[in-house]
Amino acid sequence: MANFGSDNAAGIHPKIIESIAAASTGTAPAYGTDRLTESVENQLADIFECEVTVLLVGTGTAANCIGLATLCSSVGGIFAHSEAHIVNDESTAPELFTGGARQFTVGGSDAKPSLLELGEAIDMVGARGVHSVQPSVIAISNLTELGARLSAIEVTAYAELAKSRGMKLFMDGARFANAVASGDESPAELTWRAGVDALSFGATKNGAMAAEALIFFNPAEATIAEFHRKRGGHLWSKHRFLAAQFEAYLENDLWLELATASNDSMARLRQGVASSKNASILAGGDGNELFIGMEQDIAKELEQRGHTFYAWPSLPKGYRLVTSFNTTDEEIDEFVDDLT
Ligand SMILES: Cc1ncc(COP(=O)(O)O)c(C=O)c1O
C-alpha cells in the first residue's frame, strides 16, 4: 500500500545511518567545534560556490525561525504566501524567535506570492512611519507549499522587490533538493545569485534523520544567528551527529540522487493520476508533491484499501500526495490501479 502522507514518513537512508555510526567512535569536541562540522561547512561552500555561514539544526521550523529572527527585528514585518509553512505550520515560533515580528500574507497561484500583492501589502503596511510595522523580509519557499518549483528568474523578481524596499529575501528550502533536481539551475543560481539572503536547506525529508542547514550568503549579516540558535535551545551539544548526517547527504551528491528518485516517483504517479477519470490534478508535481481533486467517497475508498495521504482543505476537494526517496513503483502502481 502507498504512503503518500509525507516525505517525513520515510526512513533514514542507510548511508546516513552509517555516517552517524562512524561518527560515534571515539570522542569529538562539542557544540559544533568538531572536524565533521567544519567539513560540512566546506562542502556547502563548494556546492553553493561562495563563502557561507552555516548553522545546523534538527528541525525545519528552527532553521526557518532562526533565519527570520536574524533578518527581521521585533518591530519588523515578514511577507509570505498565505499557504506558507511559517504562516500555517510553525505555531507562533516565528513570533517567538523574532520577539514579535508580524507576518503578513498575500495570495498567488501555486503558492507563489503574487508580486503585485506583495508590493501593495508592503507599501500599505509601511506607510505610517513610526506607527507602522517595518517591512523587513519577503519569505518564499522552493518548492512552494503547493509543490511548484521557482525558477531563478522568479526568485530574482522577489529579490528585486525586496531590495527596492530595503528588505531581505528568505527562502524556506525544506524541499530545495527537489527543486534543484527538477530543473537545470544550480544551487547558486537559485539562491544568492538571484538575491536570496538566507536559505533553510532541508535534509530531513530527503533521507536524513533530523538535519537542516540554515545558510547565510552574506556572513556579515549572520553574526547574531548563533545567539538565536542557542537562545532557542537548538544548539546541539553532540553537534557532530548533525554534521555526520549532512556529510553523507552531500557526499557524491547523494542529496540530488535521492531528490531525483522522489521526483521520478512523482512523475510516474502524476502520469497515473492524469490518466484517471476519478481525480484531477490541481497543483504541483514539479518536485515530489502533487495536489489532486477527488470526491470524498473515492478518497475514503482509497484509505480503506490502506493508502495514506492527507486532505488539503484550501483546495476544492483537495488532497496532497507526497513521494519520497524510497517510494517504490509498486506502491505507485497499486495506488493508481485502485484510483482508476
Ligand atoms: C515547506 C516546509 N518548510 C519547513 C518544514 C519543516 O518543518 P519541521 O519543523 O516539521 O521540520 C516543512 C515540513 O513539513 C515544510 O513542508
The ligand as a MOL file (V3000), in Angstrom:
LIG
                    3D

  0  0  0     0  0            999 V3000
M  V30 BEGIN CTAB
M  V30 COUNTS 16 16 0 0 0
M  V30 BEGIN ATOM
M  V30 1 C 7.6660 23.9140 3.4300 0
M  V30 2 C 8.1580 23.3560 4.7340 0
M  V30 3 N 9.0240 24.0720 5.4530 0
M  V30 4 C 9.5650 23.5920 6.5930 0
M  V30 5 C 9.2140 22.3410 7.0760 0
M  V30 6 C 9.9290 21.8170 8.2750 0
M  V30 7 O 9.1840 21.6100 9.3740 0
M  V30 8 P 9.6100 20.7770 10.6610 0
M  V30 9 O 9.8640 21.7810 11.7400 0
M  V30 10 O 8.4380 19.9310 10.9240 0
M  V30 11 O 10.8690 20.0030 10.3760 0
M  V30 12 C 8.2610 21.5840 6.3930 0
M  V30 13 C 7.8130 20.2780 6.9240 0
M  V30 14 O 6.7190 19.8250 6.7250 0
M  V30 15 C 7.7220 22.0990 5.1790 0
M  V30 16 O 6.8300 21.3860 4.4620 0
M  V30 END ATOM
M  V30 BEGIN BOND
M  V30 1 1 1 2
M  V30 2 1 2 3
M  V30 3 2 2 15
M  V30 4 2 3 4
M  V30 5 1 4 5
M  V30 6 1 5 6
M  V30 7 2 5 12
M  V30 8 1 6 7
M  V30 9 1 7 8
M  V30 10 2 8 9
M  V30 11 1 8 10
M  V30 12 1 8 11
M  V30 13 1 12 13
M  V30 14 1 12 15
M  V30 15 2 13 14
M  V30 16 1 15 16
M  V30 END BOND
M  V30 END CTAB
M  END
